Amino acid sequence: MALARFIRSCEEISPRLLTLDPDIVAPLCTDWTRRVTGHALGLARPSNEAELAAVVEAAVEAEIHLQLQGGNTSLVAGATPWGDSVLLSSARLREVGDPDLTSLSITAEAGATAAEVNAALAPHRLKLGVDLASRESATIGGMVATNAGGIHVVRYGPMRSQLLGLRLVTPAQGAIGRLSPLYKDNTGPDLAAIAAGSEGTLGAVAAAALKAVPILEESVVALLSFGSFSAAAEGARRIRRSPAVSALEFMTHAGMDLVSRHLGRELPLAGAVYLLAEFESAFPLLDHVVEVVEDSVPSTSALAFDARGRAELWRWREAHTEAIATAGIAHKMDVALPIASLEEFVSWVEGPFAAENPELDVYLFGHLGDGNVHVNLVGAEPDDLSPDEAVLAKAASMGGSISAEHGIGRLKAPLVHLVRTQAEIDAIAALKAAFDPDGILNPGVLLPTPKGRHATENLAPGRLA
Ligand SMILES: Cc1cc2nc3c(=O)[nH]c(=O)nc-3n(C[C@H](O)[C@H](O)[C@H](O)COP(=O)(O)OP(=O)(O)OC[C@H]3O[C@@H](n4cnc5c(N)ncnc54)[C@H](O)[C@@H]3O)c2cc1C
């Protein structure tokens, strides 16, 4: 009954809005890592904000769950539909405005990818402050919803820091917010900032006004190898003080070796731990970078000054996620640690944890400059949460976060209590109730679904409290 009512409403909004064709819907029901496959009743693809708002209203009236999806590159199954949801995709919300060269900003609809927005900015020697390896697929809506981080957080901050304005469609308030390019606007709590990182649980992003940053002409990428994590951490501490640093990443030998086989290329340097540092400036950099690199005392190093050389060195870092995906279905833990505790955490994962779990292949890499480690475990059953829980509990016990940048999604929703008190969880649930009182949007994402009218499961039966 509810679905029939929803279908009728969608047909009235636009005959091409909703499809129930399983050949189109089913491929969108598996997450990027292939760890989780869900199910959706149909797929709604609005073409503009008015259609988006009308779909959300129709879902409220028919009591149909909506699962929001952008590029479906979530690494925590945040975009995977579950139970009796209809997928609400931003695939047809693709418009990118002309860059505003006075305020240095750009407006884009939710379904535009990071690469598409950068293509509009590049002729003006501008770019987005956030960049990530999934740039060809990750959308502005998904990046806002997850408060995406990526490789340049160390310089420009995450997605929340790029937001000047937002149009958000909520079940309770309809379409709210504005796309003005104001750099300052202290009229009460910042709705755009609240929506950033809320993982589609408060509203559907229709469009965003984003800062643009200048492309700096001088750019050098350095790949450095070290004999131990502790030597690399000391090197990173020195590099991080350079005002020209725009990325500071780390990889270990296991991951580099996997990438070497995946790409069919010889390792460029031998080492146990690698740093990849990117330096950018409007002024000549050579002497500065050589000085910083020498001061960080690597075993060996390679520097690249031209675009091709820089891309080749970056490939060693960016191919990690795809190379690990070829090794098996990875359990991905994206943790943040106080930078001073990174070494202790990495030693625990590679030492006691790996020894207790000999069946697991462990691959570590991440954004060292932000204290962000991606722990990838290959060899566990997809629905076994115990290795995830052990790693996340360790990070939490050391004052870290169980989600540095990927979000909580469905996979980590049962574990939020590791880093949030019950009072904090209640506050987040109260925020959800204010924007989405009937729990229409993304049930089971971010917070375990409360029992009741719209209850669904997060991942597997028996895993929820
Ligand atoms: C190879 C690879 C590298 C990656 N590197 C990084 C990285 O460096 N840093 C990083 O932060 N992430 C990274 N990711 C994760 C992922 O790309 C980001 O989380 C990205 O922001 C997701 O964008 P998306 O459009 O694919 O969103 P989806 O995966 O479709 O959705 C993600 C979440 O956002 C919600 N959502 C989607 N669209 C909307 C909307 N319009 N309104 C409201 N909510 C919405 C979904 O419901 C879901 O909860 C990487 C992923 C891959 C595959």
The ligand as an SDF file (V2000), in Angstrom:
LIG
                    3D

 53 58  0  0  0  0  0  0  0  0999 V2000
   39.4670    4.8750   -3.7850 C   0  0  0  0  0  0  0  0  0  0  0  0
   38.7840    5.6420   -2.6880 C   0  0  0  0  0  0  0  0  0  0  0  0
   39.4870    6.6240   -2.0190 C   0  0  0  0  0  0  0  0  0  0  0  0
   38.8580    7.3650   -1.0140 C   0  0  0  0  0  0  0  0  0  0  0  0
   39.5820    8.3280   -0.3730 N   0  0  0  0  0  0  0  0  0  0  0  0
   38.9740    9.0830    0.5610 C   0  0  0  0  0  0  0  0  0  0  0  0
   39.6980   10.1050    1.2330 C   0  0  0  0  0  0  0  0  0  0  0  0
   40.8940   10.3070    1.0210 O   0  0  0  0  0  0  0  0  0  0  0  0
   39.0390   10.8550    2.1410 N   0  0  0  0  0  0  0  0  0  0  0  0
   37.7070   10.6530    2.4240 C   0  0  0  0  0  0  0  0  0  0  0  0
   37.1460   11.3880    3.2540 O   0  0  0  0  0  0  0  0  0  0  0  0
   37.0140    9.6730    1.8260 N   0  0  0  0  0  0  0  0  0  0  0  0
   37.6020    8.8910    0.9110 C   0  0  0  0  0  0  0  0  0  0  0  0
   36.8950    7.8920    0.2980 N   0  0  0  0  0  0  0  0  0  0  0  0
   35.4920    7.6340    0.6950 C   0  0  0  0  0  0  0  0  0  0  0  0
   34.4100    8.3380   -0.1730 C   0  0  0  0  0  0  0  0  0  0  0  0
   34.8900    8.6280   -1.4680 O   0  0  0  0  0  0  0  0  0  0  0  0
   33.9120    9.6040    0.5120 C   0  0  0  0  0  0  0  0  0  0  0  0
   33.2370    9.2520    1.7110 O   0  0  0  0  0  0  0  0  0  0  0  0
   32.9740   10.4560   -0.3520 C   0  0  0  0  0  0  0  0  0  0  0  0
   32.7250   11.6580    0.3240 O   0  0  0  0  0  0  0  0  0  0  0  0
   31.6460    9.7780   -0.6670 C   0  0  0  0  0  0  0  0  0  0  0  0
   31.0150   10.4640   -1.7370 O   0  0  0  0  0  0  0  0  0  0  0  0
   29.9000    9.7410   -2.6180 P   0  0  0  0  0  0  0  0  0  0  0  0
   29.2980   10.7230   -3.5360 O   0  0  0  0  0  0  0  0  0  0  0  0
   30.4490    8.5260   -3.2480 O   0  0  0  0  0  0  0  0  0  0  0  0
   28.8400    9.3710   -1.5030 O   0  0  0  0  0  0  0  0  0  0  0  0
   28.0930    7.9880   -1.2650 P   0  0  0  0  0  0  0  0  0  0  0  0
   29.0700    6.8940   -1.0700 O   0  0  0  0  0  0  0  0  0  0  0  0
   27.0680    7.7860   -2.3070 O   0  0  0  0  0  0  0  0  0  0  0  0
   27.3720    8.3320    0.1230 O   0  0  0  0  0  0  0  0  0  0  0  0
   28.1190    8.5710    1.2780 C   0  0  0  0  0  0  0  0  0  0  0  0
   27.1670    9.0670    2.3810 C   0  0  0  0  0  0  0  0  0  0  0  0
   26.6310   10.3310    2.0090 O   0  0  0  0  0  0  0  0  0  0  0  0
   25.1990   10.2710    1.9140 C   0  0  0  0  0  0  0  0  0  0  0  0
   24.8100   11.0940    0.7700 N   0  0  0  0  0  0  0  0  0  0  0  0
   25.1510   10.9320   -0.5360 C   0  0  0  0  0  0  0  0  0  0  0  0
   24.6100   11.9160   -1.2810 N   0  0  0  0  0  0  0  0  0  0  0  0
   23.9260   12.7170   -0.4270 C   0  0  0  0  0  0  0  0  0  0  0  0
   23.1540   13.9030   -0.5800 C   0  0  0  0  0  0  0  0  0  0  0  0
   22.9520   14.4830   -1.7700 N   0  0  0  0  0  0  0  0  0  0  0  0
   22.6110   14.4590    0.5210 N   0  0  0  0  0  0  0  0  0  0  0  0
   22.7820   13.9210    1.7550 C   0  0  0  0  0  0  0  0  0  0  0  0
   23.4870   12.7840    1.9530 N   0  0  0  0  0  0  0  0  0  0  0  0
   24.0560   12.1990    0.8790 C   0  0  0  0  0  0  0  0  0  0  0  0
   24.8830    8.7910    1.7410 C   0  0  0  0  0  0  0  0  0  0  0  0
   23.5850    8.4720    2.1920 O   0  0  0  0  0  0  0  0  0  0  0  0
   25.9600    8.1400    2.5790 C   0  0  0  0  0  0  0  0  0  0  0  0
   25.6060    8.1500    3.9370 O   0  0  0  0  0  0  0  0  0  0  0  0
   37.5090    7.1050   -0.6890 C   0  0  0  0  0  0  0  0  0  0  0  0
   36.8020    6.1090   -1.3690 C   0  0  0  0  0  0  0  0  0  0  0  0
   37.4320    5.3750   -2.3540 C   0  0  0  0  0  0  0  0  0  0  0  0
   36.6360    4.3300   -3.0720 C   0  0  0  0  0  0  0  0  0  0  0  0
  1  2  1  0
  2  3  1  0
  2 52  2  0
  3  4  2  0
  4  5  1  0
  4 50  1  0
  5  6  2  0
  6  7  1  0
  6 13  1  0
  7  8  2  0
  7  9  1  0
  9 10  1  0
 10 11  2  0
 10 12  1  0
 12 13  2  0
 13 14  1  0
 14 15  1  0
 14 50  1  0
 15 16  1  0
 16 17  1  0
 16 18  1  0
 18 19  1  0
 18 20  1  0
 20 21  1  0
 20 22  1  0
 22 23  1  0
 23 24  1  0
 24 25  2  0
 24 26  1  0
 24 27  1  0
 27 28  1  0
 28 29  2  0
 28 30  1  0
 28 31  1  0
 31 32  1  0
 32 33  1  0
 33 34  1  0
 33 48  1  0
 34 35  1  0
 35 36  1  0
 35 46  1  0
 36 37  1  0
 36 45  1  0
 37 38  2  0
 38 39  1  0
 39 40  1  0
 39 45  2  0
 40 41  1  0
 40 42  2  0
 42 43  1  0
 43 44  2  0
 44 45  1  0
 46 47  1  0
 46 48  1  0
 48 49  1  0
 50 51  2  0
 51 52  1  0
 52 53  1  0
M  END
$$$$
